[in-house]
Amino acid sequence: MSDNNSIYPEILSFGEPLYEFSQLKEAQTSGGDFLSGYGGDASNFAIAAARQGAKVGMLTHLGDDEFGKRFLELWRQEGVDSSNVICNANAHTGVYFITHDEEGHHFSFMRKNSAASLITPALLPLQAIENAKLLHATAITQAISEASCDSVFAAMEHARDNNTLVSYDTNLRLKLWSLRRAKAVIEETISSVDICFPSVDEAQLLTGLEQPDAIIDHYLKLGAKVVVLKQGGDGATVADQHQRLHIRPHKVTPVDATAAGDSFAGSFCTNFIKGETLENCLQRANATASITITGYGAVAPLPTLEQVNARLAKAHVKRNVFMSSLNEQLAQFKVIPVIAIDKPEDILPLGEQLVANGLPVAEITYRSDAAEAAIRMLREAYPTMLIGAGTVLNESQVISRKRPVLTLLFHQV
């Protein structure tokens, strides 16, 4: 990245915008009306970052058509730079349709030979890439065509050669390519990125691994400097070679997860290039996504910086109240029983005795393999009991023990 970068976006989002037509539920029987909107992971990411205060731009091609014009107007309104967007008079803007029936949502795409899919390495805006702080791309951009895939690799190589950070979302769309090819391309890409954003369900398919820690370790070993594992209802985990931090999701009522991952990544990258700690980046990304999933559509629910700040402030107040209450409860007890269990089912009689004798608190030591199952059984039987995990042996174990069933964690770092 050069010093002469004031006229260039700090973040470049490389990918295909898609104009959306979503069937109205009341029109399902007649096959009637569709509601139009905006989609595409790269555009969602860019708008999410812009609303969090980033100086962000799109790197893409559009058709010289009405849909392309609408995207240009959308980005203008959202403060997303479009100086690296080219309109192709001989190709169309990508479009997709969402229809509904008793089996759920169905997606139909009209993106073959779209303008974005025809980008080649020779058409990349090299100066914008080398003057950006961060280049963002996703696996979908690689999947839409061989030319686009080559262009992503070329853009990332140019970014690395010029000290521009590279972030990458492993968004998996098996309608676009086979699992075998997706795995090969994604793993080759991850070997040279700074920040990787896998989702746990997709990563399980791509790696054959089940446990979040194993997935994170896999991608770190491939070469990613930072791995941010999105875990849906289980929160998210960020890790590098020196630390690993997990965060629980905010308690909200989700209605539409369309752009949750894109908003998460957009927020994380915005704060990462500001020099925020991984923990702060994770907290802000988590809050951003928690707001996004409470609204419908890809763009409308993406939160502003003020909304995210308000969400974090509210969560901070709740945490302080919780810690005060927890301290008061612990102060009532003269002793906290420490239990090592060999069989999970043995915990219930012990729990019954503790509660019956006015001591609804216990630390379950993780020196036993049965501990996690025992804790879950105890929590289910006694929802208000104070349950802690103790004797965890290393940082990775600390992270894996931070489950919603725990009230507190005993650990000496």
N, C-alpha and C positions, 0 to 999 in steps of 0.2 A: 504494500500500500504506500503510495507516495504522499508527500506533504501537501501537494497541490490538489486537494480533494474537496474544497468547499462547495464547488458547483455540482458535485456528484452525490447521489444518495449514499448514506452510510451502510444501508442494507439493500441488497438486490435480491429479489425473489424471482427465481427462474422457473417458469412452468406455464401450463395452459389454463386460461380462464374458460369457464363453461357457462353458457347462458342456460338458465333453468326454466323448465315448464313443469309445474307440479299440479297434478289433477286435483281439482277441488272435490272433497269427499261427497258433497251433495250432488256432484255430477257423475258419480261412478256408474250409476245405472244407465244413464243416457249416453255415456262416453263423451260428455260435454266439456265444459270449460276448464282451462288451465290457468293457474296463476304464474306469472313470469317472475323471475328473480335472477340472482347472480350466484355462481358457484365456482368450483375449481380450487384445489388446495393452495396453489401459489397465490392466487388473489386473496383468498381468505386470510392467509398468513400475513400478506402485506397490509391489509386493512387493519387487522388485529394489532400489528406492530405500530402502525401509524396512530391508532387510537391510544396507544400507550406512550406516545411521544417520540417515536422513532422517525428519523429522516429516511424514508424507505421508498424504493422504486421497483417497478415491474420490469422484468426482462422477458419479453414474449413477442409473438407475432399474432395479429388479429386479421380477420377477413375485412375487406373494405365493404362492410355491410352494416345493416342497422344494429345488429347485436354488438359488433365491434365498436360502433359509435357510442352505444350505451355504456360499454365498459369504460371507455375513455372518459365519459362524463362522470361515471361513478368514481373513478380514481381521482378525478379533478376535485370532486366534492369532498373526498376523504383525505385529500392531501398526499396522495400517493403519486410519486413522480412517474411520468410516462414517456420521458425523453428517450428511453431505450426500448420503446414499443414501435414496431413497424406494421403498417397495414398492407396486406398483400391483396392486390386486386384480382388475383387469379386463384384464391382459396377462400374458404369460409371460416368463420368463427365457430368453435366447437359448441355443440348444443346437447343437452340431455333432457330426458323426460322422466318424471316420476308418476307412476300410476299405482292404483290401490285396488286390492280385492280382499277376499276373506283370508287369503294367505299372507297378506302384508303388503310391503312396499316393493315395487319393481322398477328397475332403472334401465332405460334404453338410451344408448348414446349415438350421436351423429358426430363423430370426431375423426373418422378415417380421412386422411389427406387434408385435415384442417390446417390452417395457417401455422399454428404453433407446432404441429407435428412435422412440418417441413423445414424447420430451422436446422441449419448445418453448422459445423464449427467455423466455417468461413464467414458466417453471418453474425458471429458473436461480437458484442460491443466491448472489446478488450480494455479500452481505457476506463470504462465505467467499472469493470470488474477489478482492475488493479488499483483503482482509487476508492473502492468500497472498503469498509471495515469488515463486512461479512457478506458472503454469498450463500443463499439458501436454495436448496433444490430438494426434490422428492423422488422416490422410486416411480411414481406415476409418470413423471416427466420422462423417465428413461423407458417406460413401458409403451408409450404411445407410438413410437416408431424407432427404427434403428438409427435414423439420422438424429433424432432427438436424444437418444441414449449416447451416441458419440459426442453430441454437443455438450451434454452434462459433464462427461468425463473431461472434455477439452476445457470447459469453463472452470472446473475444479482445479485442473492442473495449472491453468493460468493464475488462478487465485493463489494457490500455494506458492507458485514461483514469485509472487509479488506480495507475500505476507498478508494476504487477505484471508480471514478466517472462513472456514467452510462448515455450514450446518446442513444436516441431511435427515429427512424424515423417511422412514422405511415403508410408508403407505403401500399396502399390498392390495392389488386389484387383479385377481386371478382370471377375470374376463379379458384382461389385456395381454397376459403372457402366462406361460406354464410356471408351476411352482419351482421346477428344476432350474429354469432360466432365471427366474426372479431371485432365487437363493444365490446363484453364481454371481449375478450382477451386483446385487445388494452387498454381498460380502466383500467383493472386490472394491466397491465404493467405500464401504466403512473403513477399510484399511488405511484410508488417507484423509479422513474427515476430522475436524476438531470437535464437533458436537453431533451426536447421533440421537435421534428420537424414535426408538422403536415402541410399538404398542405390545403389551404382553401377549395378547391372543394371537396377533400376527407373528410375533417372534417365536412363539411356540411352534407354529407351522414351519417357519423358516429354519429353525435351528434343531427341532426335535427335542428341545429341552423344556422342562415343565416349570422349574423353580425360578422365580425372579432373579435371585442372586446368581444362579448358573447362567442365565441369559446375559446378565450384565457382565459377568466375567468373560463370557464368550466374545462379546463385542469389544471389550477392552483389550483382550488378547489379539483380536484382529487388527487393532491399531487406533481405534477411536480414542481421542484424548479425554472426552467427557461423554458419558452415556446417561441419557435421561429416559428412564423406562416409565411409560404411561401405563397405569394399572387400573384405569376405570374406577370402579367402586372401591378399590383398595388403595387409591391414592396414586402416588408417584415416588420414584426413587432416583436420585442423581448420584453419580459416582465418577471418580477418576482414580488414578493409581494410589491416591493418598487418603481418600475419605469416601464415605458412603452414607447418604442421608435419605431417610424416608419421611414422607409427609402423608397424613391422612386427608381424605377429601373433605371439603366443607359440607355440612349437612344442608342439602337443598332438595327441592322436588324437581327432578329432571323431566323435561318434556321433549327435548330434541337435541341429540348429540352430534348433529351434522358437522359443525365446525369446531368441536371441542378441542381436538388434537391440534388443529391449525392455530387456534387462538392461544393454546398453551405454548406452542413453539414460538409463535410471534412475540408473546410476552417475555418468554425466557431469553430469547436472543436480544431483544431490546435492552434488557437489563444486563445481559452478559457483556455487551460491547461498552456499556457504561462503566464496567469494572466492578459491578456488584459481586458479592460472594455467591458461591453456588447455592448456599442456603437461601439467601434473599431472592435469587433468581427463581428457585423452586417455589418459594412461598408465593411470589407474585404470579407466577405462571399458574399455580394451583388455584389461586383466587380468580384469575381471569377465566379459566375454563369453567369454574363453578358457576359463574354468572352466565356464561355463554349457553350452557345447557338448560337454562330456565326460560329460554325464548325459542321461537320457531324460526327456521331458516338459517342461512349461512352467514348473512351480513348483519341483519337487524339486531340480533342479540349480542354482538361483539361489544364488550364493555369499553367505556372510556377510562382514562387514567383516574379520574375522580371517583368513578364507581369502584374500581379496584382498591383504591386507597380507603374508601369507606368500608368495604368488605373486610379488609385487613384490620382496620381499627376496631371493628365490631368483634372480630375473632380474638383480638388481643384482650379486649375487655372480658370476653367470656372465659379466656384462659386464666386471667387473673382471679376471676370469681371462683373458677374450678380449683385452682391451686390453694386459695384461701380456705375453701370448704374442705379440701383433702387434708390440709395441715390440721384443721380443727378435728377432723375425724381421727386421724392418726394419733393426735395428742391424747385421745381418750384411752388408748391402749397402753398397758405397761410393757407388753411384749408382742412381737409379731412372730407367729409360728413359721418355721422354715420346714418345708416338707419335701422329701425326696421320694418319688413314687416309681414303682416298678411296673405296675399295671394301671392303666388309666382309670378303670372302674373302681379301684381301691380308694379314689379320692372322695367319692360321694359320702361314704360313712364318716370319713374324717370331717368333711365339710359340714355334715349334719351336726356332729358333736360340737364343732366350733361355734356354729350359729346358735345352737341350743344353750350354750354356756356363755353367751354374750360376747363372743370374740369373732365377729364376722370379718376376719382379715387373715390372709395367708400369703407367704412367699413360696412359690413352687420352684425348686431348684432345677436348672436345666442340665445338671449332670446326669439326669435320667432321660432316655430317649422317649419316654412316655409323657414327658411334661406337657408338651403342647396340647395333646388330646385331653389330658387331665384338666388343664386350664379351661378348655372350651366346655367340657362337661360341667365343671364347677360353675362357670359363668351362666350356663343355661339353667342350672338348678337353682342358683342363688344370684339373681340379677343385680342386687344391690351390694353384694359382698365386695370388699376391697381385695383385689387379687393382683399380686405382683409376680414377675418373672425374675429369678435371681440366679447368681453364679454363672452368668453368661461369660464366655471366655475370651471373645475377641470382638472387634467392631462389627464384622459381618454378622455375627450372632446377635449382637445388640439390635441391629436393623431388622433382622428377620423375626425378632420377638415382639416388635412393636405392632401388635395386632389390636384391632378394636376391642377384643375381649379383655385386654389388660387395663387396670386402673393406674398402675405405676410400675416402674422398672427399677430393679436393684442392680446396680452395676458400678464397679470401680474401674475407672479408666487408667 
